[in-house]
Each structure stands twice: as C-alpha cells, then as structure tokens.
Amino acid sequence: MIILLSKIAVDTKNTLINVIKGAGEIGVALQTAVKDNVISALKSVGEISTAATGVVSDIVSGAIVAVFQTGTSLTTGSKNIVIGAIKGSLEVGTTSVDATQKVISGAIKGAAEVGGDVAQVAVSSVEGAIEAAGAVGANTEEVAKTAVMTAVKAADEVGTQAGGSVRKALLSAASLPKDVVKAVIGKK
C-alpha cells in the first residue's frame, strides 16, 4: 500500500526534522513542536469540526516520517508525537475521542509510509494517548478504548498482516489495560 503524504504532512515532516536534529532532549522537543503545530493548524481553520481535525492526522503522519528520517526510534518518537498531538487537539476544543482517532490513525499511516514496525508504533501510540489523556484530565478509559479500536482499524487498512500484528502486539503489551484491549479486540 502506497500512502502519499499531504502538503501539511510534508511541511510538518520538514519542520520536525530540524527540531529533532537541534534538540538535546528529543522527547520534550518533539511533544512541544507537534503540539504547537496542531494548535496552529486547528486555530487557522476556525471552527473545529471532524473535517477540520483531519489535519491532525496529516501532522502526525508527517511527524512519524520526520522521526524515521532522522534515525530516531519510531517507538519512542510515536509516543511523544501522540502525546503532543492529543494535548494540542484538546487544548483547542477537539473532543478526546475525535483527537484520539485522528492522532492514532496518523501514527499508523505514517509508520506504514516509512515501512516501520506498525505493531510497535500502535502499542507506543496507544500508550501515549493514555498518558496524554491522564495529563489533561480526560477520561483515560474512553481514550484507551478509542485508541485501541483506531489502531486496529488503521492497521487493517494497511493490510491483513499489519492488522494481525497490531492485534497481537496490543494483546501482549504489559503496559496497556488488558481488560480494555481484550474487550475491543474481542478476546476473552
């Protein structure tokens, strides 16, 4: 599956490559840069709507590509990207469900674009979504459920093998709430 990055994703990628190369502490710098990009993009579209928040997915995809192109760990990078993107989305009034859907979808799409380990990106992205929700006082169980559902759906869109790998990785990740993951994936 070939995924073409949008202009927003390419612009984000180019900006973040410079941020990553110039950062001493990549995690915090990446979170801040992604959060700022999301806030700026959402404020520029005016009214927050589901269509307008699609730009968040593009920003996240571009950020994943930037992380890959700089040789930074996709696992660590995707978690920090997700944290920044969700915090930025929530700051401008996006619902936690919509923000989580767009962000997780963008992370999976970006990982697939660069041929990265979609399963590991899914796990770290779900971890990041839960962490971001907790940090801003959002419902972490709702965000966890949405993140898992979106990761599986986005991986299935990449391909059957990616979908299976993501399910397996989510089920085996010790850091994720097992009851939520099993309920979403349908395992007893």
Sequence and secondary structure as in RCSB ss.txt:
>XXXX:A:sequence
MIILLSKIAVDTKNTLINVIKGAGEIGVALQTAVKDNVISALKSVGEISTAATGVVSDIVSGAIVAVFQTGTSLT
TGSKNIVIGAIKGSLEVGTTSVDATQKVISGAIKGAAEVGGDVAQVAVSSVEGAIEAAGAVGANTEEVAKTAVMT
AVKAADEVGTQAGGSVRKALLSAASLPKDVVKAVIGKK
>XXXX:A:secstr
      HHHHHHHHHHHHHHHH SSHHHHHHHHHHHHHHHHHHHT S  TTTTHHHHHHHHHHHHHHHHTT  HH
HHHHHHHHHHHHHHHHTT  HHHHHHHHHHHHHHHHHHHT  HHHHHHHHHHHHHHHHHHHT  HHHHHHHHHHH
HHHHHHHH HHHHHHHHHHHHH TTS HHHHHHHHT  
